[in-house]
Amino acid sequence: METGGKIGTKLKAFCSNCRGDRNCDVAGYHSERGEDGGGNYQWHTGWYLLVCCGCEHVFAQSISTDSESYYYDYNSQGEQEAVHEETIRTWPAKFKRERPEWFIVNGIATDIEGVVLLDQSLSELYGALDHDLKMLAAIGVRTSFDIAAEILGIDAGLPFQQKLDNMVTRKLIKDSEREHLDVLIDAGSASAHRGWRPSVDDLDVLMDTLEGFIYDSFVVPTRKKAAAAKIARMKAKVPPRPKKAKATPKQAKQAPKSQT
């Protein structure tokens, strides 16, 4: 194995646990090189086992270059030189989309029961986004919505349009939200059955819609309950207003009459 003196050194890399670029200790290194038959094309990949200096998270990273991918820049002496482009991959992958603050440790912050399948579906959906699996991500958006609808009491055997109708009737969603969710469902179906590959911007719109629906349906009710419980506990601590003493018959007789 070629280590190239890398082990024991430090490398700046993106830590998916800290969610930022961090100095990392190189705990392991392996180098691979190759070329085509005539030697006109060469490539190199360095494989790193890294330990984040901030949180001690352990992860892997590869840095790849080849003889055909480069650009020109100026060095410190003002001379033009070729700089090889690097392709960097990490495992676990660098987040392409930040998880919402209510999706804590791969689980929705809710007290609604039976959300394990939805938690798992969302975890795999974010994983697909991280790895640029755009068609699978679009399908995962539709699947996550379908699981969420069933948890909310919608019959899983109904066609999607009837599910949306039922959700409007039961006031789980508004008419305007129905239209947005309809687009979400159709996009997932297009990827599943018609080979549609959405762009990053397309997926951002779909994810905004899905996350908004889950937040309103699962997170907000739980937070309202928690807020109501806090108010109830506070109410119990607040001293009651003093009761007004009732006037005795003698006091009532002596009270001045109102002038008209």
PyRosetta script that sets phi, psi and omega in degrees:
from pyrosetta import init, pose_from_sequence

init()
pose = pose_from_sequence("METGGKIGTKLKAFCSNCRGDRNCDVAGYHSERGEDGGGNYQWHTGWYLLVCCGCEHVFAQSISTDSESYYYDYNSQGEQEAVHEETIRTWPAKFKRERPEWFIVNGIATDIEGVVLLDQSLSELYGALDHDLKMLAAIGVRTSFDIAAEILGIDAGLPFQQKLDNMVTRKLIKDSEREHLDVLIDAGSASAHRGWRPSVDDLDVLMDTLEGFIYDSFVVPTRKKAAAAKIARMKAKVPPRPKKAKATPKQAKQAPKSQT")
pose.set_psi(1, 134.7)
pose.set_omega(1, 177.2)
pose.set_phi(2, -91.8)
pose.set_psi(2, 116.1)
pose.set_omega(2, 179.9)
pose.set_phi(3, -99.7)
pose.set_psi(3, -22.5)
pose.set_omega(3, 175.8)
pose.set_phi(4, 59.1)
pose.set_psi(4, 24.9)
pose.set_omega(4, 179.3)
pose.set_phi(5, 67.4)
pose.set_psi(5, 18.4)
pose.set_omega(5, -176.6)
pose.set_phi(6, -80.0)
pose.set_psi(6, -33.5)
pose.set_omega(6, -175.6)
pose.set_phi(7, -63.1)
pose.set_psi(7, 132.3)
pose.set_omega(7, -178.9)
pose.set_phi(8, 95.0)
pose.set_psi(8, -9.8)
pose.set_omega(8, 177.3)
pose.set_phi(9, -91.1)
pose.set_psi(9, -177.9)
pose.set_omega(9, 178.8)
pose.set_phi(10, -118.3)
pose.set_psi(10, 149.6)
pose.set_omega(10, 179.1)
pose.set_phi(11, -140.6)
pose.set_psi(11, 134.2)
pose.set_omega(11, 175.9)
pose.set_phi(12, -81.8)
pose.set_psi(12, 126.8)
pose.set_omega(12, -178.1)
pose.set_phi(13, -148.7)
pose.set_psi(13, 162.6)
pose.set_omega(13, 179.3)
pose.set_phi(14, -80.7)
pose.set_psi(14, 121.3)
pose.set_omega(14, 177.0)
pose.set_phi(15, -96.6)
pose.set_psi(15, 119.7)
pose.set_omega(15, -177.6)
pose.set_phi(16, -71.8)
pose.set_psi(16, -15.7)
pose.set_omega(16, 177.8)
pose.set_phi(17, -82.7)
pose.set_psi(17, -46.3)
pose.set_omega(17, 175.8)
pose.set_phi(18, -77.4)
pose.set_psi(18, -22.2)
pose.set_omega(18, -177.9)
pose.set_phi(19, 63.2)
pose.set_psi(19, 48.5)
pose.set_omega(19, 177.2)
pose.set_phi(20, -172.8)
pose.set_psi(20, 168.0)
pose.set_omega(20, 176.6)
pose.set_phi(21, -71.9)
pose.set_psi(21, 127.7)
pose.set_omega(21, -176.9)
pose.set_phi(22, -135.5)
pose.set_psi(22, 153.3)
pose.set_omega(22, 169.4)
pose.set_phi(23, -70.7)
pose.set_psi(23, 134.3)
pose.set_omega(23, -176.7)
pose.set_phi(24, -130.2)
pose.set_psi(24, 143.2)
pose.set_omega(24, 173.7)
pose.set_phi(25, -80.9)
pose.set_psi(25, 134.4)
pose.set_omega(25, 176.9)
pose.set_phi(26, -85.3)
pose.set_psi(26, 105.9)
pose.set_omega(26, -178.9)
pose.set_phi(27, -91.7)
pose.set_psi(27, -17.6)
pose.set_omega(27, 179.0)
pose.set_phi(28, -158.4)
pose.set_psi(28, 150.4)
pose.set_omega(28, -178.3)
pose.set_phi(29, -151.8)
pose.set_psi(29, 140.8)
pose.set_omega(29, 175.1)
pose.set_phi(30, -143.8)
pose.set_psi(30, 136.7)
pose.set_omega(30, -176.9)
pose.set_phi(31, -116.0)
pose.set_psi(31, 137.5)
pose.set_omega(31, 176.0)
pose.set_phi(32, -126.5)
pose.set_psi(32, 138.9)
pose.set_omega(32, 177.6)
pose.set_phi(33, -134.6)
pose.set_psi(33, 155.0)
pose.set_omega(33, 177.4)
pose.set_phi(34, -164.5)
pose.set_psi(34, 170.4)
pose.set_omega(34, 178.2)
pose.set_phi(35, -156.2)
pose.set_psi(35, 165.3)
pose.set_omega(35, 176.6)
pose.set_phi(36, -78.7)
pose.set_psi(36, 176.8)
pose.set_omega(36, -174.8)
pose.set_phi(37, -56.0)
pose.set_psi(37, -38.1)
pose.set_omega(37, -177.4)
pose.set_phi(38, -92.0)
pose.set_psi(38, -1.9)
pose.set_omega(38, -179.7)
pose.set_phi(39, 76.3)
pose.set_psi(39, 12.3)
pose.set_omega(39, -179.7)
pose.set_phi(40, -78.8)
pose.set_psi(40, -21.5)
pose.set_omega(40, -178.6)
pose.set_phi(41, -127.3)
pose.set_psi(41, 123.9)
pose.set_omega(41, 177.3)
pose.set_phi(42, -121.2)
pose.set_psi(42, 151.5)
pose.set_omega(42, 176.8)
pose.set_phi(43, -139.7)
pose.set_psi(43, 158.4)
pose.set_omega(43, 178.6)
pose.set_phi(44, -148.1)
pose.set_psi(44, 137.0)
pose.set_omega(44, 174.8)
pose.set_phi(45, -131.3)
pose.set_psi(45, 126.9)
pose.set_omega(45, 173.9)
pose.set_phi(46, -105.6)
pose.set_psi(46, 127.3)
pose.set_omega(46, -179.0)
pose.set_phi(47, -105.1)
pose.set_psi(47, 127.5)
pose.set_omega(47, -176.0)
pose.set_phi(48, -119.8)
pose.set_psi(48, 139.0)
pose.set_omega(48, 166.7)
pose.set_phi(49, -105.8)
pose.set_psi(49, 116.8)
pose.set_omega(49, -169.8)
pose.set_phi(50, -117.6)
pose.set_psi(50, 148.3)
pose.set_omega(50, 174.8)
pose.set_phi(51, -124.5)
pose.set_psi(51, 117.6)
pose.set_omega(51, -177.9)
pose.set_phi(52, -62.8)
pose.set_psi(52, 130.6)
pose.set_omega(52, 178.8)
pose.set_phi(53, -73.3)
pose.set_psi(53, -16.0)
pose.set_omega(53, -179.2)
pose.set_phi(54, -86.6)
pose.set_psi(54, -52.1)
pose.set_omega(54, -174.2)
pose.set_phi(55, -118.7)
pose.set_psi(55, -0.5)
pose.set_omega(55, 179.9)
pose.set_phi(56, 66.2)
pose.set_psi(56, 20.9)
pose.set_omega(56, 175.1)
pose.set_phi(57, -68.7)
pose.set_psi(57, 135.3)
pose.set_omega(57, -178.9)
pose.set_phi(58, -102.7)
pose.set_psi(58, 129.7)
pose.set_omega(58, 179.2)
pose.set_phi(59, -152.9)
pose.set_psi(59, 170.0)
pose.set_omega(59, -179.0)
pose.set_phi(60, -112.9)
pose.set_psi(60, 151.1)
pose.set_omega(60, 178.0)
pose.set_phi(61, -146.8)
pose.set_psi(61, 142.5)
pose.set_omega(61, 174.1)
pose.set_phi(62, -120.6)
pose.set_psi(62, 143.2)
pose.set_omega(62, 176.3)
pose.set_phi(63, -125.0)
pose.set_psi(63, 117.2)
pose.set_omega(63, -175.0)
pose.set_phi(64, -117.2)
pose.set_psi(64, 142.2)
pose.set_omega(64, 174.2)
pose.set_phi(65, -137.8)
pose.set_psi(65, 161.7)
pose.set_omega(65, 173.7)
pose.set_phi(66, -147.9)
pose.set_psi(66, 166.0)
pose.set_omega(66, -173.3)
pose.set_phi(67, -73.1)
pose.set_psi(67, -12.2)
pose.set_omega(67, -176.8)
pose.set_phi(68, -100.0)
pose.set_psi(68, -11.8)
pose.set_omega(68, -176.0)
pose.set_phi(69, -110.2)
pose.set_psi(69, 103.1)
pose.set_omega(69, -178.9)
pose.set_phi(70, -158.9)
pose.set_psi(70, 167.4)
pose.set_omega(70, 175.6)
pose.set_phi(71, -142.5)
pose.set_psi(71, 167.1)
pose.set_omega(71, -177.6)
pose.set_phi(72, -103.2)
pose.set_psi(72, 138.9)
pose.set_omega(72, 177.5)
pose.set_phi(73, -143.7)
pose.set_psi(73, 174.2)
pose.set_omega(73, -180.0)
pose.set_phi(74, -106.3)
pose.set_psi(74, 135.3)
pose.set_omega(74, 178.1)
pose.set_phi(75, -84.3)
pose.set_psi(75, -175.9)
pose.set_omega(75, -176.3)
pose.set_phi(76, -64.4)
pose.set_psi(76, -21.1)
pose.set_omega(76, 177.7)
pose.set_phi(77, -89.2)
pose.set_psi(77, 3.7)
pose.set_omega(77, -179.9)
pose.set_phi(78, 80.2)
pose.set_psi(78, 13.5)
pose.set_omega(78, -179.6)
pose.set_phi(79, -95.9)
pose.set_psi(79, 142.7)
pose.set_omega(79, 179.1)
pose.set_phi(80, -78.5)
pose.set_psi(80, 136.1)
pose.set_omega(80, 179.6)
pose.set_phi(81, -146.6)
pose.set_psi(81, 156.5)
pose.set_omega(81, 179.6)
pose.set_phi(82, -82.0)
pose.set_psi(82, 133.9)
pose.set_omega(82, 177.6)
pose.set_phi(83, -118.9)
pose.set_psi(83, 122.0)
pose.set_omega(83, -178.1)
pose.set_phi(84, -73.3)
pose.set_psi(84, 133.2)
pose.set_omega(84, 175.9)
pose.set_phi(85, -72.9)
pose.set_psi(85, 138.5)
pose.set_omega(85, -179.0)
pose.set_phi(86, -106.7)
pose.set_psi(86, 135.9)
pose.set_omega(86, 172.0)
pose.set_phi(87, -105.0)
pose.set_psi(87, 116.0)
pose.set_omega(87, -175.0)
pose.set_phi(88, -111.3)
pose.set_psi(88, 129.2)
pose.set_omega(88, 176.4)
pose.set_phi(89, -128.8)
pose.set_psi(89, 141.9)
pose.set_omega(89, 178.6)
pose.set_phi(90, -126.7)
pose.set_psi(90, 152.6)
pose.set_omega(90, 176.0)
pose.set_phi(91, -132.9)
pose.set_psi(91, 119.8)
pose.set_omega(91, -5.1)
pose.set_phi(92, -58.7)
pose.set_psi(92, 153.3)
pose.set_omega(92, -173.8)
pose.set_phi(93, -68.2)
pose.set_psi(93, 153.1)
pose.set_omega(93, 173.8)
pose.set_phi(94, -65.7)
pose.set_psi(94, 133.7)
pose.set_omega(94, -178.7)
pose.set_phi(95, -59.9)
pose.set_psi(95, 125.2)
pose.set_omega(95, 172.8)
pose.set_phi(96, -86.2)
pose.set_psi(96, -25.8)
pose.set_omega(96, 177.4)
pose.set_phi(97, -137.4)
pose.set_psi(97, 127.9)
pose.set_omega(97, 179.9)
pose.set_phi(98, -65.2)
pose.set_psi(98, 138.4)
pose.set_omega(98, 175.8)
pose.set_phi(99, -71.5)
pose.set_psi(99, 144.1)
pose.set_omega(99, 177.3)
pose.set_phi(100, -63.4)
pose.set_psi(100, 155.2)
pose.set_omega(100, -178.9)
pose.set_phi(101, -65.2)
pose.set_psi(101, -19.2)
pose.set_omega(101, 179.2)
pose.set_phi(102, -89.5)
pose.set_psi(102, -2.1)
pose.set_omega(102, 176.4)
pose.set_phi(103, -102.0)
pose.set_psi(103, 80.9)
pose.set_omega(103, -171.2)
pose.set_phi(104, -95.1)
pose.set_psi(104, 129.3)
pose.set_omega(104, 179.0)
pose.set_phi(105, 48.3)
pose.set_psi(105, 50.1)
pose.set_omega(105, 177.4)
pose.set_phi(106, 58.7)
pose.set_psi(106, 34.4)
pose.set_omega(106, 177.1)
pose.set_phi(107, -148.6)
pose.set_psi(107, 145.2)
pose.set_omega(107, -179.7)
pose.set_phi(108, -74.8)
pose.set_psi(108, 135.5)
pose.set_omega(108, 178.5)
pose.set_phi(109, -78.8)
pose.set_psi(109, 82.0)
pose.set_omega(109, -178.0)
pose.set_phi(110, -145.7)
pose.set_psi(110, 155.6)
pose.set_omega(110, 174.6)
pose.set_phi(111, -102.0)
pose.set_psi(111, 5.3)
pose.set_omega(111, 176.1)
pose.set_phi(112, -70.4)
pose.set_psi(112, 133.0)
pose.set_omega(112, -175.4)
pose.set_phi(113, -80.4)
pose.set_psi(113, 157.6)
pose.set_omega(113, 173.3)
pose.set_phi(114, 77.5)
pose.set_psi(114, 30.9)
pose.set_omega(114, -177.0)
pose.set_phi(115, -99.7)
pose.set_psi(115, 8.4)
pose.set_omega(115, -176.4)
pose.set_phi(116, -58.7)
pose.set_psi(116, -45.3)
pose.set_omega(116, -179.9)
pose.set_phi(117, -63.9)
pose.set_psi(117, -36.0)
pose.set_omega(117, 177.9)
pose.set_phi(118, -68.9)
pose.set_psi(118, -40.5)
pose.set_omega(118, 175.5)
pose.set_phi(119, -57.4)
pose.set_psi(119, -46.4)
pose.set_omega(119, -178.8)
pose.set_phi(120, -65.5)
pose.set_psi(120, -41.4)
pose.set_omega(120, -179.8)
pose.set_phi(121, -62.9)
pose.set_psi(121, -43.1)
pose.set_omega(121, 179.3)
pose.set_phi(122, -66.1)
pose.set_psi(122, -39.0)
pose.set_omega(122, 178.6)
pose.set_phi(123, -60.5)
pose.set_psi(123, -44.4)
pose.set_omega(123, 179.1)
pose.set_phi(124, -69.7)
pose.set_psi(124, -33.6)
pose.set_omega(124, 177.8)
pose.set_phi(125, -63.5)
pose.set_psi(125, -46.7)
pose.set_omega(125, 177.9)
pose.set_phi(126, -64.5)
pose.set_psi(126, -34.7)
pose.set_omega(126, 175.9)
pose.set_phi(127, -63.3)
pose.set_psi(127, -40.7)
pose.set_omega(127, 177.5)
pose.set_phi(128, -63.5)
pose.set_psi(128, -39.2)
pose.set_omega(128, 177.2)
pose.set_phi(129, -64.2)
pose.set_psi(129, -42.4)
pose.set_omega(129, -179.4)
pose.set_phi(130, -60.7)
pose.set_psi(130, -33.6)
pose.set_omega(130, -176.2)
pose.set_phi(131, -99.8)
pose.set_psi(131, 15.2)
pose.set_omega(131, 176.8)
pose.set_phi(132, 59.5)
pose.set_psi(132, 31.7)
pose.set_omega(132, 176.3)
pose.set_phi(133, -90.0)
pose.set_psi(133, 77.8)
pose.set_omega(133, -168.0)
pose.set_phi(134, -66.7)
pose.set_psi(134, -43.0)
pose.set_omega(134, 179.7)
pose.set_phi(135, -65.8)
pose.set_psi(135, -42.8)
pose.set_omega(135, 179.1)
pose.set_phi(136, -65.2)
pose.set_psi(136, -35.5)
pose.set_omega(136, 178.4)
pose.set_phi(137, -63.9)
pose.set_psi(137, -43.3)
pose.set_omega(137, 179.4)
pose.set_phi(138, -62.7)
pose.set_psi(138, -40.7)
pose.set_omega(138, 176.3)
pose.set_phi(139, -64.7)
pose.set_psi(139, -39.9)
pose.set_omega(139, 179.7)
pose.set_phi(140, -64.6)
pose.set_psi(140, -32.1)
pose.set_omega(140, 176.1)
pose.set_phi(141, -62.1)
pose.set_psi(141, -48.0)
pose.set_omega(141, 179.6)
pose.set_phi(142, -63.7)
pose.set_psi(142, -42.7)
pose.set_omega(142, -179.6)
pose.set_phi(143, -62.3)
pose.set_psi(143, -43.1)
pose.set_omega(143, 179.8)
pose.set_phi(144, -63.0)
pose.set_psi(144, -40.5)
pose.set_omega(144, 176.7)
pose.set_phi(145, -61.8)
pose.set_psi(145, -43.5)
pose.set_omega(145, -178.2)
pose.set_phi(146, -60.9)
pose.set_psi(146, -42.9)
pose.set_omega(146, 178.8)
pose.set_phi(147, -65.1)
pose.set_psi(147, -43.1)
pose.set_omega(147, -179.7)
pose.set_phi(148, -61.9)
pose.set_psi(148, -41.9)
pose.set_omega(148, -179.7)
pose.set_phi(149, -62.1)
pose.set_psi(149, -39.9)
pose.set_omega(149, 179.7)
pose.set_phi(150, -66.0)
pose.set_psi(150, -40.8)
pose.set_omega(150, 178.0)
pose.set_phi(151, -60.3)
pose.set_psi(151, -34.4)
pose.set_omega(151, -179.8)
pose.set_phi(152, -79.5)
pose.set_psi(152, 2.0)
pose.set_omega(152, 173.8)
pose.set_phi(153, 101.2)
pose.set_psi(153, 12.0)
pose.set_omega(153, 178.6)
pose.set_phi(154, -87.6)
pose.set_psi(154, 134.4)
pose.set_omega(154, -178.4)
pose.set_phi(155, -58.5)
pose.set_psi(155, 121.8)
pose.set_omega(155, -177.4)
pose.set_phi(156, -66.7)
pose.set_psi(156, -21.7)
pose.set_omega(156, -176.9)
pose.set_phi(157, -83.1)
pose.set_psi(157, -7.2)
pose.set_omega(157, -178.6)
pose.set_phi(158, -76.9)
pose.set_psi(158, 150.5)
pose.set_omega(158, 170.5)
pose.set_phi(159, -61.9)
pose.set_psi(159, 157.1)
pose.set_omega(159, -176.1)
pose.set_phi(160, -57.2)
pose.set_psi(160, -40.7)
pose.set_omega(160, -177.8)
pose.set_phi(161, -62.8)
pose.set_psi(161, -39.6)
pose.set_omega(161, 178.4)
pose.set_phi(162, -69.8)
pose.set_psi(162, -33.6)
pose.set_omega(162, 176.0)
pose.set_phi(163, -60.9)
pose.set_psi(163, -44.4)
pose.set_omega(163, 178.8)
pose.set_phi(164, -64.3)
pose.set_psi(164, -41.1)
pose.set_omega(164, 178.0)
pose.set_phi(165, -59.4)
pose.set_psi(165, -45.5)
pose.set_omega(165, -180.0)
pose.set_phi(166, -63.3)
pose.set_psi(166, -36.9)
pose.set_omega(166, -179.1)
pose.set_phi(167, -68.0)
pose.set_psi(167, -36.4)
pose.set_omega(167, 176.1)
pose.set_phi(168, -67.7)
pose.set_psi(168, -44.8)
pose.set_omega(168, -179.4)
pose.set_phi(169, -59.5)
pose.set_psi(169, -40.5)
pose.set_omega(169, -178.8)
pose.set_phi(170, -85.5)
pose.set_psi(170, 6.0)
pose.set_omega(170, 178.0)
pose.set_phi(171, 60.9)
pose.set_psi(171, 29.3)
pose.set_omega(171, 173.1)
pose.set_phi(172, -78.0)
pose.set_psi(172, -28.2)
pose.set_omega(172, 175.7)
pose.set_phi(173, -140.0)
pose.set_psi(173, 162.3)
pose.set_omega(173, 176.2)
pose.set_phi(174, -93.0)
pose.set_psi(174, 167.1)
pose.set_omega(174, 179.1)
pose.set_phi(175, -58.9)
pose.set_psi(175, -40.8)
pose.set_omega(175, 179.8)
pose.set_phi(176, -64.6)
pose.set_psi(176, -36.8)
pose.set_omega(176, 178.8)
pose.set_phi(177, -70.4)
pose.set_psi(177, -32.0)
pose.set_omega(177, 178.6)
pose.set_phi(178, -59.3)
pose.set_psi(178, -42.5)
pose.set_omega(178, -178.6)
pose.set_phi(179, -63.2)
pose.set_psi(179, -41.6)
pose.set_omega(179, 179.9)
pose.set_phi(180, -66.7)
pose.set_psi(180, -42.6)
pose.set_omega(180, 179.9)
pose.set_phi(181, -68.0)
pose.set_psi(181, -30.7)
pose.set_omega(181, 176.5)
pose.set_phi(182, -62.2)
pose.set_psi(182, -41.6)
pose.set_omega(182, 177.3)
pose.set_phi(183, -64.4)
pose.set_psi(183, -41.9)
pose.set_omega(183, 178.6)
pose.set_phi(184, -57.5)
pose.set_psi(184, -46.8)
pose.set_omega(184, -179.2)
pose.set_phi(185, -64.9)
pose.set_psi(185, -44.2)
pose.set_omega(185, -179.1)
pose.set_phi(186, -64.3)
pose.set_psi(186, -36.2)
pose.set_omega(186, 178.7)
pose.set_phi(187, -64.5)
pose.set_psi(187, -43.5)
pose.set_omega(187, 177.6)
pose.set_phi(188, -63.5)
pose.set_psi(188, -39.2)
pose.set_omega(188, 177.9)
pose.set_phi(189, -66.5)
pose.set_psi(189, -37.3)
pose.set_omega(189, 178.9)
pose.set_phi(190, -63.1)
pose.set_psi(190, -38.2)
pose.set_omega(190, 177.5)
pose.set_phi(191, -72.2)
pose.set_psi(191, -38.7)
pose.set_omega(191, -176.8)
pose.set_phi(192, -72.8)
pose.set_psi(192, -36.6)
pose.set_omega(192, -171.3)
pose.set_phi(193, -116.7)
pose.set_psi(193, -17.8)
pose.set_omega(193, -176.0)
pose.set_phi(194, -122.9)
pose.set_psi(194, 9.2)
pose.set_omega(194, 174.3)
pose.set_phi(195, 68.3)
pose.set_psi(195, 24.9)
pose.set_omega(195, -179.2)
pose.set_phi(196, -76.1)
pose.set_psi(196, 131.4)
pose.set_omega(196, 178.8)
pose.set_phi(197, -112.6)
pose.set_psi(197, 105.0)
pose.set_omega(197, -176.7)
pose.set_phi(198, -71.3)
pose.set_psi(198, 158.9)
pose.set_omega(198, 174.7)
pose.set_phi(199, -83.4)
pose.set_psi(199, 173.1)
pose.set_omega(199, 176.9)
pose.set_phi(200, -61.6)
pose.set_psi(200, -41.9)
pose.set_omega(200, 178.5)
pose.set_phi(201, -63.3)
pose.set_psi(201, -39.7)
pose.set_omega(201, 177.3)
pose.set_phi(202, -59.8)
pose.set_psi(202, -44.9)
pose.set_omega(202, -178.5)
pose.set_phi(203, -67.0)
pose.set_psi(203, -33.6)
pose.set_omega(203, 176.8)
pose.set_phi(204, -61.7)
pose.set_psi(204, -41.1)
pose.set_omega(204, 179.1)
pose.set_phi(205, -65.3)
pose.set_psi(205, -44.7)
pose.set_omega(205, 179.5)
pose.set_phi(206, -62.6)
pose.set_psi(206, -42.5)
pose.set_omega(206, -178.9)
pose.set_phi(207, -68.7)
pose.set_psi(207, -38.2)
pose.set_omega(207, 176.4)
pose.set_phi(208, -58.4)
pose.set_psi(208, -42.1)
pose.set_omega(208, -179.4)
pose.set_phi(209, -66.9)
pose.set_psi(209, -46.0)
pose.set_omega(209, -179.1)
pose.set_phi(210, -65.0)
pose.set_psi(210, -46.8)
pose.set_omega(210, -178.7)
pose.set_phi(211, -64.1)
pose.set_psi(211, -37.4)
pose.set_omega(211, 177.2)
pose.set_phi(212, -63.4)
pose.set_psi(212, -42.5)
pose.set_omega(212, 178.7)
pose.set_phi(213, -63.4)
pose.set_psi(213, -46.4)
pose.set_omega(213, -178.9)
pose.set_phi(214, -66.0)
pose.set_psi(214, -40.2)
pose.set_omega(214, 179.2)
pose.set_phi(215, -61.4)
pose.set_psi(215, -48.3)
pose.set_omega(215, -178.7)
pose.set_phi(216, -65.7)
pose.set_psi(216, -35.7)
pose.set_omega(216, -172.2)
pose.set_phi(217, -87.8)
pose.set_psi(217, -28.9)
pose.set_omega(217, -173.2)
pose.set_phi(218, -118.0)
pose.set_psi(218, -37.8)
pose.set_omega(218, -173.7)
pose.set_phi(219, -87.5)
pose.set_psi(219, -47.8)
pose.set_omega(219, -176.7)
pose.set_phi(220, -58.8)
pose.set_psi(220, -47.4)
pose.set_omega(220, 179.0)
pose.set_phi(221, -57.6)
pose.set_psi(221, -39.2)
pose.set_omega(221, 179.5)
pose.set_phi(222, -65.9)
pose.set_psi(222, -41.9)
pose.set_omega(222, -179.6)
pose.set_phi(223, -68.9)
pose.set_psi(223, -34.4)
pose.set_omega(223, 177.0)
pose.set_phi(224, -65.9)
pose.set_psi(224, -40.0)
pose.set_omega(224, 177.2)
pose.set_phi(225, -61.8)
pose.set_psi(225, -44.5)
pose.set_omega(225, -179.7)
pose.set_phi(226, -63.0)
pose.set_psi(226, -40.6)
pose.set_omega(226, 179.0)
pose.set_phi(227, -65.4)
pose.set_psi(227, -40.6)
pose.set_omega(227, 179.1)
pose.set_phi(228, -64.1)
pose.set_psi(228, -38.9)
pose.set_omega(228, 178.8)
pose.set_phi(229, -65.3)
pose.set_psi(229, -38.5)
pose.set_omega(229, 178.0)
pose.set_phi(230, -65.1)
pose.set_psi(230, -42.7)
pose.set_omega(230, 178.5)
pose.set_phi(231, -61.9)
pose.set_psi(231, -40.6)
pose.set_omega(231, 179.9)
pose.set_phi(232, -63.6)
pose.set_psi(232, -41.3)
pose.set_omega(232, 178.4)
pose.set_phi(233, -66.6)
pose.set_psi(233, -38.9)
pose.set_omega(233, 177.5)
pose.set_phi(234, -64.2)
pose.set_psi(234, -41.8)
pose.set_omega(234, -179.5)
pose.set_phi(235, -59.1)
pose.set_psi(235, -37.9)
pose.set_omega(235, -179.2)
pose.set_phi(236, -67.3)
pose.set_psi(236, -24.7)
pose.set_omega(236, -178.7)
pose.set_phi(237, -85.7)
pose.set_psi(237, -23.8)
pose.set_omega(237, -175.4)
pose.set_phi(238, -73.5)
pose.set_psi(238, 125.7)
pose.set_omega(238, 178.5)
pose.set_phi(239, -61.3)
pose.set_psi(239, 139.2)
pose.set_omega(239, -179.9)
pose.set_phi(240, -70.2)
pose.set_psi(240, 157.4)
pose.set_omega(240, 176.6)
pose.set_phi(241, -66.1)
pose.set_psi(241, 140.5)
pose.set_omega(241, 177.3)
pose.set_phi(242, -65.7)
pose.set_psi(242, 138.6)
pose.set_omega(242, 179.8)
pose.set_phi(243, -77.5)
pose.set_psi(243, 140.4)
pose.set_omega(243, 178.0)
pose.set_phi(244, -73.6)
pose.set_psi(244, 133.6)
pose.set_omega(244, 179.4)
pose.set_phi(245, -70.2)
pose.set_psi(245, 138.1)
pose.set_omega(245, 179.1)
pose.set_phi(246, -76.9)
pose.set_psi(246, 139.7)
pose.set_omega(246, 179.5)
pose.set_phi(247, -72.0)
pose.set_psi(247, 136.8)
pose.set_omega(247, 177.0)
pose.set_phi(248, -73.4)
pose.set_psi(248, 161.6)
pose.set_omega(248, 178.4)
pose.set_phi(249, -55.3)
pose.set_psi(249, -36.5)
pose.set_omega(249, 179.9)
pose.set_phi(250, -66.6)
pose.set_psi(250, -42.2)
pose.set_omega(250, 179.3)
pose.set_phi(251, -65.3)
pose.set_psi(251, -39.4)
pose.set_omega(251, -179.9)
pose.set_phi(252, -63.8)
pose.set_psi(252, -35.2)
pose.set_omega(252, -178.7)
pose.set_phi(253, -71.3)
pose.set_psi(253, -33.2)
pose.set_omega(253, -177.8)
pose.set_phi(254, -83.7)
pose.set_psi(254, -11.1)
pose.set_omega(254, -177.4)
pose.set_phi(255, -64.1)
pose.set_psi(255, 133.3)
pose.set_omega(255, -178.9)
pose.set_phi(256, -62.8)
pose.set_psi(256, 141.3)
pose.set_omega(256, 178.4)
pose.set_phi(257, -78.5)
pose.set_psi(257, 145.5)
pose.set_omega(257, -179.7)
pose.set_phi(258, -72.9)
pose.set_psi(258, 139.6)
pose.set_omega(258, -179.9)
pose.set_phi(259, -89.0)
pose.set_psi(259, 138.9)
pose.set_omega(259, 179.5)
pose.set_phi(260, -108.6)
pose.dump_pdb("model.pdb")
